Amino acid sequence: MLKKKWERLQEGETFVTSEKGNSMTPLILSGQKHVLAPSSIEEVEVGDIVYAKVHGRFFTHLVKAKNEDRGVLIGNNHGHNNGWTKSIFGKVIKILKEGEVWPNNDK
């Protein structure tokens, strides 16, 4: 059975992934590969692109604000906010250009 992204990140794995959608353009294009590395709420800063769970849904979106009590505010790159969360699983450490590979690219 294939592991979910959050499971892989919780196990300490860094990997290449992609998602469809335009919510992060022009930072990440629809289907563009990027590298996710494990991270925690303590390690992320405003402006980081993270893999997070907000209101039961998973997003690869921006950290818009950080608050000691509320966690981090997650939103897309077009002004929409998804909400506050403390469930951060990983962070985008590299956005790959077309044809570029990462040492551990998934097949």
C-alpha distances in whole Angstrom, upper triangle without the diagonal:
4,6,9,13,14,12,12,16,17,15,18,17,19,17,18,17,19,20,22,25,29,29,29,31,33,31,28,28,26,23,25,22,23,22,20,21,21,24,26,28,31,30,30,33,35,34,30,27,25,21,22,21,25,25,22,21,20,22,23,26,30,31,34,36,35,37,37,37,34,32,31,32,29,31,30,33,35,36,34,33,30,31,31,28,27,24,23,20,21,24,24,26,27,27,27,30,29,29,28,25,24,24,20,19,16,16
4,7,9,12,10,10,13,14,14,16,14,15,14,15,14,16,16,19,22,25,26,26,28,30,28,24,25,22,20,21,19,19,18,17,18,18,21,23,25,28,27,27,30,31,30,27,24,21,18,19,19,22,23,20,19,17,19,19,23,26,28,31,33,32,34,34,34,32,29,29,29,26,27,27,29,32,33,31,30,27,28,28,26,25,21,21,17,18,21,21,23,23,23,23,26,26,25,25,22,21,21,17,16,12,13
4,7,8,6,6,10,11,10,13,11,13,12,14,13,15,16,19,22,25,24,24,27,29,26,23,24,22,20,21,18,18,16,14,15,15,18,19,22,25,24,24,27,28,28,24,21,18,15,16,16,20,21,18,17,15,17,17,21,24,25,28,30,29,31,31,31,29,26,25,26,24,25,25,28,30,31,29,28,25,26,25,22,22,18,17,14,15,18,19,20,22,22,22,26,26,26,25,22,20,20,16,16,13,15
4,6,5,6,9,10,11,13,11,13,12,13,11,13,13,16,19,22,21,21,24,26,24,21,22,20,18,19,17,16,15,13,14,13,16,17,19,22,22,21,24,25,25,21,18,15,12,13,13,16,18,14,13,11,13,14,17,20,22,25,26,26,28,28,28,26,23,22,23,20,21,22,24,27,28,25,24,21,22,22,19,19,15,14,11,13,15,16,19,20,20,21,24,25,25,24,22,20,21,17,16,14,16
4,5,5,6,9,10,11,9,10,9,10,9,11,12,15,17,20,19,18,21,23,20,18,19,18,16,16,14,13,12,9,10,10,13,14,17,20,19,18,21,22,21,18,15,12,9,10,11,15,17,15,13,10,11,11,14,17,18,22,24,23,25,26,26,24,21,20,20,18,19,19,21,24,25,23,22,19,20,20,17,17,13,12,9,9,12,12,15,16,17,18,21,22,23,21,19,17,18,15,14,12,15
4,5,5,6,9,10,10,11,11,13,12,14,14,17,19,21,20,19,23,24,22,19,21,20,19,19,17,15,13,10,10,9,11,12,14,17,16,16,19,21,20,17,15,11,8,8,9,13,15,13,12,9,11,11,14,17,17,21,22,21,23,23,23,21,18,17,18,16,18,19,22,24,25,23,21,18,18,18,15,14,10,9,6,8,11,13,16,18,19,20,24,25,26,24,22,20,20,17,17,16,19
4,5,5,6,9,9,11,12,14,14,16,17,20,22,25,23,23,26,28,25,23,24,23,21,21,19,17,15,12,12,10,12,14,16,19,18,19,22,24,24,20,18,15,12,12,12,16,18,15,15,12,14,15,18,20,21,24,25,24,25,25,25,24,21,20,22,20,22,23,25,28,29,27,25,22,22,21,18,16,13,12,9,10,14,16,18,20,21,22,26,27,27,25,23,20,21,17,18,16,19
4,5,5,7,5,8,8,11,11,15,16,20,22,24,23,22,25,27,24,21,23,22,20,20,17,15,13,10,9,8,12,14,17,19,18,18,22,24,23,20,17,14,12,13,14,18,21,18,17,14,15,15,18,20,21,25,26,25,27,26,27,25,22,22,23,21,23,23,25,28,29,27,26,23,24,23,20,18,15,13,9,10,13,14,15,17,19,20,23,24,24,22,20,17,17,13,14,13,16
4,5,5,5,7,9,11,12,15,16,20,22,23,22,21,24,25,22,20,22,22,20,19,16,14,11,8,7,5,8,10,13,15,14,15,18,20,20,16,15,11,9,11,13,16,19,17,16,13,14,13,16,18,18,22,22,21,23,23,24,22,19,18,20,18,20,21,23,26,27,25,23,21,21,20,17,15,12,10,6,6,9,11,13,15,17,19,22,24,24,22,20,17,17,14,15,14,18
4,5,7,10,12,15,15,18,19,23,25,26,25,24,27,28,25,23,25,25,23,23,20,18,15,11,10,7,9,10,13,15,14,15,19,22,22,18,17,14,11,12,13,17,19,17,17,14,16,16,18,20,19,23,23,21,23,22,23,22,18,18,21,19,22,23,25,29,29,27,25,22,22,20,17,14,11,10,7,8,12,15,16,19,21,23,26,28,28,26,23,20,20,17,18,18,21
4,6,9,12,15,16,19,21,24,27,29,27,26,29,30,27,25,27,27,24,24,21,19,15,13,11,8,11,13,16,18,17,18,22,25,25,21,20,16,14,15,17,20,23,20,20,17,19,18,21,23,22,26,27,25,26,26,26,25,22,22,24,23,25,26,28,32,32,30,28,26,26,24,20,18,15,14,10,11,14,16,17,20,22,23,27,28,28,25,22,19,19,15,17,16,19
4,7,10,14,15,18,21,24,26,28,27,25,28,28,25,23,26,26,24,22,19,17,13,10,8,6,9,11,15,16,14,16,20,23,23,19,18,15,14,15,17,21,24,22,21,18,19,18,20,21,21,25,25,24,25,25,26,25,22,21,24,22,25,25,27,30,31,30,28,26,26,24,21,18,15,13,10,9,12,14,14,17,19,21,24,26,26,23,20,17,16,14,16,16,19
4,6,10,12,16,18,22,24,26,25,23,26,26,23,21,23,23,21,20,16,14,11,8,7,7,10,13,17,18,16,17,21,23,22,19,17,15,13,16,18,21,24,22,21,18,18,16,19,21,21,25,26,25,27,27,28,27,23,23,24,22,24,24,26,29,30,29,28,26,26,25,22,20,17,14,11,10,12,13,13,15,17,18,21,23,22,20,17,14,13,10,12,12,15
4,7,10,13,16,20,22,23,23,21,23,23,20,18,20,21,18,17,13,11,7,6,4,6,10,14,17,18,16,16,19,21,20,16,15,13,12,15,18,21,25,23,21,17,17,15,17,19,20,23,25,24,27,27,28,27,23,22,23,21,23,22,23,27,28,28,26,25,25,25,22,20,18,14,11,9,10,10,9,11,13,14,18,19,19,16,14,10,10,8,10,10,14
4,7,10,13,17,20,21,21,19,21,22,19,16,18,18,15,14,10,8,6,6,7,9,13,16,19,21,18,18,21,22,21,17,15,14,12,16,18,22,25,23,20,17,16,14,17,19,20,24,26,26,28,29,30,29,25,23,24,22,22,22,23,26,28,27,26,24,26,25,23,22,19,16,13,10,11,10,10,10,12,12,15,17,16,14,11,8,9,6,7,7,11
4,7,11,14,17,18,19,17,18,19,16,13,15,14,12,10,6,6,4,6,9,12,15,18,21,23,20,19,21,23,20,17,14,14,13,16,19,22,25,23,20,17,15,13,16,18,20,24,26,26,29,30,32,30,26,24,24,21,22,20,21,24,26,25,25,24,26,26,24,23,20,17,15,12,12,10,10,9,9,9,12,13,13,11,9,7,9,7,5,6,10
4,7,11,13,15,16,14,16,17,15,12,12,12,9,8,5,6,6,7,11,13,16,19,21,23,21,19,21,22,20,17,13,13,11,14,17,19,22,20,17,14,13,11,14,17,19,22,25,25,28,30,31,28,25,23,23,19,19,18,19,22,24,23,23,21,23,24,22,22,19,17,14,12,12,10,12,11,10,10,13,13,14,13,12,11,13,11,8,8,10
4,7,10,12,13,12,13,14,13,9,9,8,5,6,5,6,9,10,13,16,18,20,22,25,22,20,22,22,19,17,13,13,11,15,17,19,21,20,16,13,12,9,12,15,18,21,24,25,28,30,31,28,25,23,22,18,18,15,16,19,21,20,21,19,22,23,22,23,20,18,16,14,13,11,13,12,10,10,12,12,14,14,13,13,16,14,11,11,13
4,7,9,10,10,12,14,13,9,9,6,5,7,8,9,12,12,16,18,19,21,22,25,23,21,22,22,19,17,13,13,11,14,15,17,19,18,14,11,9,8,11,15,18,20,23,25,28,30,30,27,24,22,20,17,16,13,15,17,19,18,18,17,20,22,21,22,19,17,16,15,14,12,15,14,12,13,15,15,17,17,17,17,20,18,15,14,16
4,7,9,10,11,13,13,10,8,5,5,8,10,12,15,16,19,21,22,24,25,28,26,24,25,23,21,19,16,16,14,16,17,18,20,19,15,13,11,11,13,16,19,21,25,27,29,32,32,29,26,23,22,18,16,13,14,16,19,17,19,17,21,23,23,24,22,20,19,18,18,16,19,17,14,15,16,15,18,19,19,20,23,21,18,17,18
4,6,8,9,11,12,9,8,5,7,10,12,14,17,17,21,22,23,25,25,28,26,23,24,22,19,19,15,16,15,16,17,17,19,19,15,13,11,11,11,14,18,19,23,25,28,31,31,27,25,22,20,16,14,11,12,12,15,14,16,15,19,21,22,24,22,20,20,19,18,16,19,18,15,16,17,17,20,21,21,22,25,24,21,20,22
4,6,5,8,10,8,6,5,9,10,13,14,18,18,22,24,24,25,25,28,26,23,23,21,18,17,14,16,16,17,18,18,20,20,17,15,12,11,11,13,17,18,21,24,27,30,31,27,25,22,19,16,13,9,9,9,13,12,15,15,19,21,22,24,23,21,21,20,18,16,19,18,15,16,16,17,20,21,22,23,26,25,23,23,24
4,6,9,9,8,9,8,11,12,15,15,17,17,20,22,22,22,22,25,23,20,20,17,15,15,12,13,14,15,16,15,17,18,15,13,10,9,8,10,14,14,18,20,23,26,27,23,22,18,16,12,9,5,6,7,9,9,11,11,15,18,19,21,20,18,19,18,16,15,18,18,15,17,18,19,22,22,23,24,27,26,24,24,25
4,6,6,5,7,8,11,10,13,12,15,15,18,20,19,21,20,23,21,18,17,15,12,12,9,11,12,14,16,16,19,20,16,14,10,8,7,8,12,13,17,19,23,26,26,23,21,17,15,12,9,6,5,7,10,11,12,13,16,18,19,21,19,17,18,16,14,12,15,14,12,14,15,17,20,20,21,21,24,24,21,22,24
3,5,5,5,7,11,10,13,13,16,17,20,23,23,24,24,26,24,21,20,18,14,14,12,15,16,18,20,20,23,23,20,18,14,12,11,11,15,16,19,22,26,29,30,27,25,21,19,15,12,9,7,8,12,13,15,16,19,21,22,24,23,21,21,19,17,14,17,15,12,14,14,15,19,19,21,21,25,25,22,23,25
4,6,6,9,12,11,13,13,17,18,21,24,23,25,25,27,24,21,20,18,14,15,13,16,17,20,22,22,25,26,22,20,16,14,12,13,16,17,20,23,27,30,31,28,26,22,20,17,14,11,8,10,13,15,17,19,21,23,24,26,25,23,23,20,18,15,16,14,11,13,13,14,18,18,20,21,25,25,22,24,25
4,7,10,12,10,12,11,13,15,17,20,20,22,21,23,21,17,17,15,11,11,9,13,15,17,20,21,24,24,21,18,15,11,10,10,13,15,18,21,24,27,29,26,23,20,18,15,13,10,8,11,14,15,16,18,20,21,22,23,22,20,20,17,14,11,13,11,8,11,11,14,17,16,18,18,22,22,20,22,24
4,7,8,6,8,8,11,13,16,19,19,21,21,24,21,18,18,17,14,13,10,12,13,16,19,20,23,23,19,16,13,10,10,11,15,16,20,22,26,28,29,27,24,20,19,16,14,11,9,12,15,16,17,18,20,22,22,23,21,19,18,16,13,10,12,10,7,9,10,12,15,14,16,16,20,20,17,18,20
4,6,5,9,10,14,15,19,22,22,24,25,27,25,22,22,20,17,16,13,15,16,18,21,21,24,24,20,18,14,12,12,14,18,19,23,25,29,31,32,29,27,23,22,18,16,12,11,13,16,17,19,19,22,24,24,26,24,22,21,19,17,14,15,13,10,10,10,11,14,15,16,18,21,21,18,19,20
4,6,9,11,15,16,20,22,23,25,26,28,26,23,24,22,19,18,15,16,16,18,20,21,23,22,18,16,13,12,13,15,19,21,24,26,30,32,33,30,27,24,22,19,16,13,13,14,17,17,19,19,22,24,24,26,24,22,21,19,18,15,17,15,12,12,12,12,15,16,17,19,22,21,18,18,19
4,6,9,13,14,18,21,22,25,26,28,26,24,25,24,21,19,16,16,15,18,20,21,24,23,19,16,14,12,14,17,21,23,26,28,31,33,34,31,28,25,24,20,18,16,16,17,21,20,21,21,24,26,25,26,24,22,20,18,17,14,16,14,11,11,11,11,13,14,15,16,19,18,15,14,15
4,7,10,13,16,19,21,23,25,27,24,22,23,22,19,17,14,15,15,18,21,22,25,24,20,17,15,12,14,16,19,22,25,27,30,32,34,31,28,25,24,20,19,16,15,17,21,21,22,21,24,26,25,26,24,21,20,17,15,12,14,11,8,7,8,8,10,11,12,13,17,16,13,14,15
4,7,10,13,17,18,21,23,25,23,21,22,22,19,17,13,14,14,17,20,22,25,24,20,17,15,12,14,16,19,22,25,26,30,32,33,30,27,24,24,20,20,17,17,20,23,23,23,22,25,26,25,25,23,20,18,15,13,10,11,9,6,6,8,8,10,9,9,10,13,12,9,10,12
4,7,10,13,15,18,20,22,19,17,18,19,16,13,11,11,11,15,18,21,24,23,20,16,14,10,12,14,17,20,22,23,27,28,30,28,24,21,21,18,18,16,16,19,22,22,22,21,23,24,22,22,20,17,15,12,10,7,8,6,4,5,9,11,12,10,10,9,12,12,10,11,14
4,7,10,12,16,18,20,17,15,17,19,16,13,11,11,11,15,18,21,24,23,20,16,14,11,14,15,17,20,22,23,26,27,29,27,23,21,21,19,19,18,18,22,24,23,23,22,24,23,22,21,19,15,13,10,8,6,6,5,6,8,11,13,14,11,10,8,10,9,9,10,14
4,7,9,12,15,17,14,13,16,17,15,12,9,8,8,11,15,18,21,20,17,14,12,10,12,13,15,19,20,20,23,24,26,24,20,18,19,16,17,17,18,21,23,22,21,20,21,21,18,18,15,12,9,6,5,5,6,8,9,11,15,17,18,15,14,11,13,11,11,12,16
4,6,10,13,14,12,12,15,17,16,12,11,9,9,12,15,19,22,21,19,15,15,12,14,15,15,19,20,20,22,23,25,23,19,18,20,18,19,19,20,24,25,24,23,21,22,21,18,17,15,11,8,5,6,6,7,9,12,14,18,20,20,18,15,12,13,12,13,14,18
4,7,11,12,10,11,14,17,17,13,12,10,9,11,14,17,20,19,18,15,15,13,15,16,15,19,20,18,21,21,22,21,17,16,19,17,19,20,22,25,26,25,23,21,21,19,16,14,12,9,6,4,6,9,10,13,15,18,21,24,24,21,19,16,16,14,16,16,20
4,7,8,6,7,11,14,14,11,11,8,9,10,13,16,19,19,18,15,14,13,14,14,13,16,17,15,17,17,19,18,14,13,16,15,18,19,20,24,24,23,21,19,19,17,14,12,10,7,6,4,6,9,10,14,16,19,23,25,26,23,22,19,19,18,19,20,23
4,5,5,7,10,13,15,12,12,9,10,10,12,14,18,18,17,15,15,14,15,14,12,15,15,13,14,14,15,14,11,11,14,14,17,19,21,24,24,23,20,18,17,14,12,9,8,5,6,7,8,12,13,17,19,22,26,29,30,27,25,22,23,21,23,23,27
4,5,6,8,11,13,11,12,10,11,10,12,13,16,17,17,15,15,14,14,13,10,13,12,9,10,10,12,11,7,7,11,12,15,18,20,23,21,20,17,16,14,12,9,6,7,6,8,9,10,14,15,19,21,24,27,30,32,29,28,25,26,25,25,26,30
4,6,8,11,14,12,14,12,14,13,16,17,20,21,21,19,18,17,17,15,12,15,13,10,11,10,12,13,9,10,13,15,18,21,22,25,24,23,20,19,18,14,12,9,11,9,11,11,12,15,16,20,22,25,29,32,33,30,29,26,27,26,27,28,32
4,7,10,12,10,12,11,13,13,16,18,21,22,21,19,18,16,16,14,12,14,13,11,13,13,16,15,12,11,14,15,18,20,21,24,23,23,20,20,19,16,14,12,12,10,11,10,9,12,12,16,19,22,25,29,30,27,26,23,24,23,24,25,29
4,7,9,6,9,8,11,11,14,16,19,20,19,17,15,13,12,10,8,11,10,9,12,12,15,14,10,9,11,12,14,16,17,20,20,19,17,17,16,14,12,11,12,9,10,9,8,10,11,15,17,20,23,27,28,25,25,22,24,23,24,25,28
4,6,6,9,10,13,13,16,17,20,22,21,18,16,15,13,10,7,9,8,7,11,12,15,14,11,9,11,11,13,15,16,19,18,18,16,17,16,14,14,13,14,12,14,12,10,12,13,16,17,21,24,27,29,26,26,24,26,25,26,27,31
4,6,9,10,14,14,17,16,20,22,20,18,16,14,11,8,5,5,6,7,10,13,15,14,11,8,9,9,11,13,13,15,14,15,13,15,14,13,13,14,15,13,16,14,12,13,14,17,18,21,24,27,29,27,27,25,28,27,27,29,32
4,7,9,13,14,17,17,21,22,20,18,15,12,10,6,5,6,8,10,14,17,19,17,14,11,11,10,10,11,10,13,13,14,13,15,15,15,15,16,17,14,16,14,11,11,12,14,14,18,20,23,26,24,24,23,25,25,25,26,30
4,6,10,11,15,16,20,21,19,16,13,10,8,6,6,8,10,11,15,17,19,17,14,11,11,10,11,11,11,15,15,16,14,15,15,15,14,15,14,11,13,10,7,8,9,11,12,16,18,22,24,21,22,20,22,22,22,23,26
4,7,9,13,14,18,18,16,13,10,7,5,4,6,9,12,13,17,19,21,18,15,12,12,9,10,9,10,14,14,14,13,13,15,15,14,15,14,11,11,9,6,5,8,10,10,14,17,19,22,20,20,18,21,20,19,20,24
4,6,10,12,15,16,13,10,8,5,6,6,7,11,12,13,16,18,19,16,13,10,11,8,10,11,12,16,16,15,14,13,13,13,12,12,10,7,8,6,4,6,9,11,12,16,19,21,23,21,20,18,21,19,19,19,23
4,7,10,13,13,11,7,6,4,7,9,10,13,15,15,18,19,20,17,14,12,12,10,11,12,14,17,18,16,14,13,13,13,11,11,9,6,6,5,6,8,11,13,14,16,20,22,23,21,20,19,21,19,18,18,21
4,6,10,10,8,6,5,7,8,9,10,13,14,14,16,17,17,14,11,10,10,8,10,12,15,17,17,15,13,10,11,10,8,8,6,5,6,7,9,11,14,17,17,20,23,25,27,25,24,22,24,22,21,21,24
4,7,6,5,4,6,9,10,12,12,15,15,15,17,18,17,14,12,11,11,9,11,13,17,19,18,16,13,10,10,9,7,8,5,7,8,10,12,15,18,20,21,23,26,28,30,28,27,25,27,25,24,23,26
4,5,5,6,7,11,10,12,12,13,14,14,15,17,16,12,11,10,9,8,10,12,16,17,16,13,10,7,6,7,6,8,7,9,11,14,15,17,21,23,22,25,28,30,32,31,30,28,30,28,27,26,29
4,6,8,10,14,14,16,15,16,17,17,17,19,17,13,13,13,12,11,12,15,19,19,18,15,12,8,8,9,8,11,10,13,15,17,19,21,24,26,26,29,31,33,35,34,33,32,33,31,30,29,31
4,7,10,14,15,17,17,19,20,19,20,21,19,16,15,15,15,13,15,16,20,21,20,17,15,11,11,12,10,12,10,13,14,16,18,20,24,26,26,28,31,32,34,33,32,30,32,29,28,26,29
4,7,10,12,15,15,17,19,19,21,22,21,17,16,15,14,12,12,14,17,18,18,15,13,9,11,12,11,13,11,12,13,15,16,18,21,23,22,25,27,28,30,29,28,27,29,27,25,24,26
4,7,9,12,14,16,18,18,20,22,21,18,16,14,13,11,12,12,16,17,18,15,13,10,12,13,11,12,10,10,10,11,13,14,18,19,19,21,24,25,27,26,25,23,25,23,22,20,23
4,6,9,11,13,16,17,19,21,21,18,15,13,12,8,9,9,12,14,15,12,11,9,11,12,11,13,11,10,10,11,11,12,15,17,16,18,21,22,25,24,23,22,24,22,21,20,23
4,7,10,13,15,16,19,21,22,19,16,13,13,9,9,8,11,13,15,13,12,11,13,14,13,14,12,10,10,9,8,8,12,13,12,15,18,19,22,20,20,19,21,20,18,18,21
4,7,9,12,14,17,20,20,17,15,11,10,6,6,5,7,10,11,10,9,9,11,12,12,14,13,11,12,11,9,9,13,14,13,16,19,21,23,22,22,21,24,23,21,21,24
4,6,9,11,15,17,19,16,13,10,8,6,5,6,7,10,10,10,9,10,11,12,12,14,13,11,13,12,10,10,13,14,14,17,19,22,25,23,23,22,25,24,23,24,27
4,6,7,11,14,15,13,10,6,6,5,7,9,10,13,12,12,10,10,10,10,10,11,12,10,13,12,10,11,14,16,16,20,22,25,28,26,26,24,27,26,25,26,29
4,7,10,14,15,13,11,7,5,6,6,9,10,11,10,10,8,10,10,10,11,13,15,13,16,16,14,15,17,19,19,23,25,27,30,28,29,27,30,29,29,30,33
4,7,10,12,10,8,6,5,8,9,12,13,15,13,13,10,12,10,9,11,12,14,13,17,17,15,17,19,21,22,26,28,31,33,31,31,30,32,31,31,32,35
4,7,9,8,6,4,6,9,12,15,17,19,16,16,13,14,11,9,10,10,13,12,16,16,15,17,19,22,23,27,29,32,35,32,32,30,32,31,31,32,35
4,6,5,5,6,8,12,15,18,20,21,19,18,15,15,12,9,10,10,13,14,17,18,18,21,22,25,27,30,33,36,38,36,36,33,35,34,34,35,38
4,6,6,8,11,15,18,21,23,25,22,22,18,18,15,11,11,10,14,14,18,19,19,22,24,27,29,32,35,38,40,37,37,34,36,34,35,36,39
4,6,9,11,15,18,22,24,26,23,21,18,17,14,10,10,9,13,15,18,20,21,24,26,29,31,34,37,40,42,39,39,36,38,36,37,37,40
4,7,8,11,15,18,21,22,20,18,14,13,10,6,7,7,11,13,16,18,19,22,24,27,28,32,35,37,39,37,37,34,36,34,35,35,38
4,7,10,13,17,19,21,19,17,14,13,10,6,5,5,8,9,13,15,15,18,21,24,25,28,31,34,36,34,33,31,32,31,31,31,35
4,6,10,13,15,17,15,14,11,10,8,5,5,6,9,9,12,13,13,16,18,21,22,25,28,31,33,31,31,28,30,29,29,29,33
4,7,10,13,14,12,11,7,7,5,4,7,9,11,11,14,15,14,16,19,21,22,25,28,30,33,31,31,29,32,30,30,30,33
4,7,10,12,10,9,6,5,6,6,7,10,10,10,13,13,12,14,17,19,19,22,25,27,29,28,28,26,29,27,27,27,30
4,7,8,7,5,4,5,7,9,11,14,14,13,15,15,14,15,18,19,18,21,23,25,28,27,27,27,29,28,27,27,30
4,6,6,6,6,8,11,13,14,17,16,15,17,16,14,14,17,17,16,19,20,22,25,25,25,25,28,27,25,25,28
4,6,7,9,11,14,16,17,20,19,18,19,18,15,14,17,17,15,18,19,21,24,23,25,24,28,27,26,26,29
4,6,9,12,14,17,19,22,22,21,22,21,19,18,21,20,18,21,21,23,27,26,28,28,31,31,29,29,31
4,7,10,12,15,17,20,21,20,22,22,20,19,22,22,21,24,25,27,30,29,31,30,34,33,31,32,34
4,7,9,12,15,18,19,18,21,20,19,19,22,23,21,25,26,27,31,30,31,30,34,32,31,31,33
4,6,9,11,15,15,16,18,18,18,18,22,23,22,25,27,29,32,31,31,30,33,32,31,30,33
4,7,9,13,13,13,16,17,17,18,21,23,22,25,27,29,32,31,31,30,32,30,29,29,31
4,7,10,11,13,16,17,17,19,22,24,24,27,30,31,34,33,33,31,34,32,31,31,33
4,7,9,11,14,16,16,19,22,24,24,28,30,33,35,33,33,31,33,32,31,31,34
4,5,8,11,13,14,17,20,23,24,27,30,32,34,32,32,29,31,29,29,29,32
4,6,9,12,14,17,19,23,24,27,30,33,34,32,31,29,30,28,28,28,31
4,6,9,12,15,18,21,22,25,28,30,32,30,29,26,27,25,25,25,28
4,6,8,12,14,17,19,22,25,27,29,27,25,23,24,22,22,22,26
4,7,11,13,16,17,20,24,26,27,24,23,20,21,19,19,19,22
4,7,9,12,14,17,20,22,24,21,20,17,18,16,17,17,21
4,6,9,11,14,18,20,22,19,18,16,17,16,16,17,21
4,6,7,10,14,17,18,16,15,13,15,15,14,16,19
4,7,10,13,16,17,14,14,11,13,13,14,16,19
4,6,9,13,14,11,11,9,12,13,12,15,18
4,7,10,12,9,10,10,14,14,13,15,17
4,6,8,6,7,8,12,13,11,13,15
4,6,5,8,10,14,15,13,16,17
4,6,9,12,15,16,13,15,16
4,6,10,13,14,12,14,14
4,7,10,12,10,13,14
4,7,8,6,10,11
4,5,5,9,11
4,6,9,11
4,6,9
4,6
4
